[in-house]
Amino acid sequence: MFSSQKSGSSAQGKKKRGRRSPLATFSLIVVGLLTTGGAYALFTSTASADSGTTATATAATSQSQVNEGQKLFNANCASCHNMEGSGTKAGPSLIGVGAAAVDFQVGTGRMPAAANGPQALQKPVQFSNTQIQAMAAYVASLGTGPAEPSSKYLQANGNAAKGAELFRVNCAMCHNVAGAGGALTDGKFAPPLKGVTSKHIYEAMLTGPQNMPVFNDLNIKPQEKADIITYLKYLEKNPSPGGFELGNLGPVSEGLFIWIFGLGAIVAITVWLTAKSN
């Protein structure tokens, strides 16, 4: 009996020694939280440092580009547009025109203008693409304006049929239904659109250069602009199936052709028949 009590007390002692203290569970939870929290803090601080470095590098690059653009602007544009881009009697203010206007005007050679006239004429481009981007960045820093378009709208892979409809409604009265251009008043004209890059077509709609109205994204949505570009590029790749295009200038040029050559041929045949009968 004594041995039985001894073995029972020994089992109870082992049971007491094997029981986990309530503080142990609490300690494990605290250690787990500290470990997880420390790892998360380390990760987020590293990510923040990386993103901060990237943002700082981007800001430095942008500011460097703006500074370079300002130098180019002061040397080539300030005589007409003023040092601050606020404009003079010789040139309008550029505050708020945005990067898209600069990329179009300088990228097509219209600016710097060779001389004052009804409108700036297209000529060979005088600057590299890097310089144009720098000037665009500087002018964009003067005031909020249209940015350069996203490349996804410049691929000419939209709806050509819808683009043709939009072009006829909004553009054909000046540029001709085939984009061949046309004369306006006071020595002005709508230029032909054949060979114009997709980017410059989009920027022209966005900024309204020369005598062209502005078609912002509320008037013609970005995808609709892409459809118009698709239509114009379709015309470039697919020649007219109707024979001689005669410049695609429409009924005026066609009527003139008939008047000169058609009527001239009739007169020549009449004279020949008369001469033969005599």
C-alpha positions in Angstrom: 0.0 0.0 0.0 2.9 2.3 0.8 4.4 1.6 -2.6 1.1 2.3 -4.3 0.9 5.8 -2.6 4.5 6.5 -3.5 4.0 5.7 -7.1 0.9 7.9 -7.1 2.7 10.8 -5.6 5.5 10.3 -8.1 3.0 10.5 -11.1 1.5 13.6 -9.7 5.0 15.2 -9.4 5.8 14.4 -13.0 2.4 15.8 -14.1 3.1 19.0 -12.2 6.6 19.3 -13.7 5.2 18.7 -17.3 2.4 21.3 -17.1 3.2 24.5 -19.1 3.0 27.8 -17.3 0.4 30.4 -18.5 3.3 32.9 -18.9 5.0 30.6 -21.4 2.1 30.9 -23.9 2.0 34.7 -23.5 5.8 34.9 -24.0 5.5 32.9 -27.2 2.8 35.2 -28.6 4.9 38.3 -27.7 8.0 36.8 -29.3 6.0 35.9 -32.5 4.6 39.4 -32.8 7.9 41.0 -32.3 9.5 38.8 -34.9 6.8 39.3 -37.5 6.6 43.1 -36.8 10.3 43.5 -37.0 10.5 41.6 -40.3 7.6 43.7 -41.8 9.2 46.9 -40.6 12.5 46.0 -42.2 10.8 45.0 -45.5 8.7 48.2 -45.7 11.6 50.5 -44.8 13.7 48.9 -47.5 10.9 49.2 -50.1 10.3 52.8 -49.1 14.0 53.5 -49.4 14.1 52.0 -52.9 11.0 53.8 -54.1 12.3 57.0 -52.5 15.5 56.6 -54.4 13.7 56.0 -57.7 11.4 59.0 -57.1 14.4 61.2 -56.3 16.3 60.0 -59.4 13.2 60.7 -61.6 12.8 64.1 -60.2 16.4 64.9 -60.7 16.2 63.7 -64.3 13.1 65.7 -65.0 14.6 68.9 -63.5 17.7 68.4 -65.5 15.6 68.0 -68.6 13.6 71.2 -67.8 16.8 73.1 -67.2 18.2 72.0 -70.6 14.9 72.9 -72.2 15.0 76.3 -70.7 18.4 77.0 -72.2 17.2 75.9 -75.6 14.1 78.0 -75.3 15.9 81.1 -74.3 18.3 80.7 -77.2 15.8 79.9 -79.9 12.2 80.9 -78.8 12.4 83.7 -76.2 12.8 86.5 -78.8 9.2 85.9 -79.9 7.6 84.2 -76.8 9.5 86.1 -74.0 11.9 84.6 -71.5 9.1 83.4 -69.3 7.0 82.2 -72.2 4.4 84.9 -71.6 4.4 86.1 -75.2 5.2 89.3 -77.1 3.7 91.1 -80.0 5.7 88.7 -82.3 4.5 85.5 -80.6 1.7 84.2 -78.4 2.0 83.1 -74.7 3.0 79.5 -74.3 1.8 79.2 -70.7 -0.6 76.4 -70.5 -0.1 75.1 -74.1 1.5 71.9 -72.8 4.1 69.5 -74.1 2.0 68.3 -77.0 1.9 71.7 -78.6 5.7 72.0 -78.4 6.3 68.5 -79.8 4.0 69.3 -82.7 5.2 72.7 -83.6 8.9 72.0 -83.2 8.7 68.4 -84.3 7.2 69.3 -87.6 9.7 72.2 -88.2 7.0 74.9 -88.0 8.8 76.4 -85.1 11.0 78.4 -84.8 9.2 80.3 -87.6 11.3 81.6 -90.4 9.2 84.7 -90.9 5.8 86.2 -90.0 3.0 85.2 -92.3 -0.6 84.0 -92.4 0.6 80.7 -90.8 3.8 79.0 -90.0 5.1 76.8 -92.8 6.4 73.3 -92.4 10.2 73.0 -92.9 13.1 70.7 -91.9 13.2 70.0 -88.2 16.1 72.0 -86.5 16.4 70.0 -83.3 17.0 66.4 -82.2 14.2 64.5 -80.5 16.0 64.8 -77.2 16.1 68.6 -77.5 12.5 68.7 -78.5 11.5 66.7 -75.4 13.6 69.0 -73.2 11.8 72.1 -74.6 8.5 70.4 -74.2 9.3 69.6 -70.6 10.2 73.3 -69.9 7.1 74.7 -71.5 5.0 72.1 -69.7 6.5 73.3 -66.4 5.2 76.8 -67.1 1.5 75.8 -66.8 -0.8 72.8 -67.1 -1.6 71.8 -70.7 -2.1 68.8 -72.9 0.6 66.1 -72.6 2.0 64.1 -75.4 -0.3 61.2 -76.4 0.0 57.6 -75.2 1.6 55.3 -77.8 -1.4 52.9 -77.5 -3.5 55.5 -79.5 -0.9 55.8 -82.3 -0.8 52.3 -83.6 -3.3 52.8 -86.4 -5.1 49.6 -85.4 -8.5 51.2 -84.5 -11.8 51.2 -86.4 -11.1 52.7 -89.9 -14.8 52.9 -90.8 -15.7 54.8 -87.6 -12.6 57.0 -88.1 -13.7 57.8 -91.7 -17.1 59.0 -90.4 -15.6 61.1 -87.7 -13.1 62.6 -90.2 -15.9 63.5 -92.6 -17.9 65.2 -89.9 -15.1 67.1 -88.2 -12.2 67.5 -90.6 -13.1 67.0 -94.2 -14.4 70.6 -94.7 -10.9 71.9 -94.4 -8.6 68.9 -95.1 -10.7 67.2 -97.8 -12.3 63.9 -97.3 -9.1 62.1 -98.5 -6.9 64.3 -96.3 -5.4 66.1 -99.4 -5.7 69.5 -97.8 -7.3 72.7 -99.0 -7.2 76.4 -99.3 -8.7 78.7 -96.6 -9.1 82.5 -96.4 -6.4 85.2 -96.2 -3.6 83.0 -97.6 -4.1 80.3 -95.0 -4.5 76.6 -95.8 -5.2 73.2 -94.3 -2.2 71.1 -95.0 -2.3 67.6 -96.6 -2.2 64.8 -94.1 -0.4 62.2 -96.1 2.9 61.2 -94.6 2.2 63.0 -91.3 3.1 60.8 -88.3 0.4 59.4 -86.1 1.7 61.3 -83.1 1.6 64.7 -84.9 -1.9 64.0 -86.1 -3.1 63.3 -82.6 -1.3 66.3 -81.2 -2.8 68.6 -83.9 -6.3 67.4 -82.9 -5.4 67.9 -79.2 -3.9 71.4 -79.5 -5.5 73.0 -82.5 -2.4 74.5 -84.2 -2.7 77.5 -86.7 -6.3 77.8 -87.8 -7.4 74.4 -86.6 -10.0 74.1 -83.8 -9.1 72.2 -80.7 -10.6 68.8 -80.4 -10.1 67.9 -76.8 -11.0 64.6 -75.2 -14.5 65.8 -74.5 -15.1 66.6 -78.2 -13.4 63.6 -79.6 -12.4 60.8 -77.2 -8.8 59.4 -77.3 -10.0 56.1 -79.0 -11.9 58.1 -81.6 -8.8 60.1 -82.4 -7.1 56.7 -82.8 -9.9 55.7 -85.2 -9.3 58.8 -87.3 -5.6 58.1 -87.4 -6.4 54.5 -88.5 -8.5 55.9 -91.4 -5.8 58.3 -92.6 -3.2 55.6 -92.5 -5.5 53.3 -94.4 -5.8 55.9 -97.1 -2.0 56.0 -97.4 -1.7 52.2 -97.8 -4.6 51.8 -100.2 -4.5 53.8 -103.4 -7.7 55.0 -105.1 -9.3 52.3 -107.2 -10.9 54.9 -109.4 -8.0 55.6 -111.7 -6.2 59.0 -111.7 -6.6 60.6 -108.3 -5.9 64.2 -109.6 -4.5 65.1 -106.2 -7.7 63.9 -104.4 -8.9 67.5 -104.6 -12.5 66.6 -105.4 -15.0 67.9 -108.0 -13.1 71.2 -108.6 -10.0 69.5 -110.0 -12.0 66.9 -111.7 -14.3 69.5 -113.4 -11.2 71.5 -114.4 -9.7 68.4 -116.0 -12.8 67.7 -118.0 -13.1 71.4 -119.0 -9.6 71.6 -120.3 -8.9 68.2 -121.7 -12.4 67.0 -122.5 -13.7 70.1 -124.1 -10.3 70.6 -125.7 -10.5 67.1 -127.2 -14.0 67.8 -128.6 -12.8 71.1 -130.2 -9.7 69.4 -131.7 -11.9 66.6 -133.2 -14.3 69.1 -134.6 -11.5 71.1 -136.3 -10.0 67.9 -137.7 -13.3 66.7 -139.2 -13.9 70.1 -140.7 -10.4 70.2 -142.2 -10.8 66.7 -143.6 -14.2 67.5 -145.3 -12.7 70.5 -146.9 
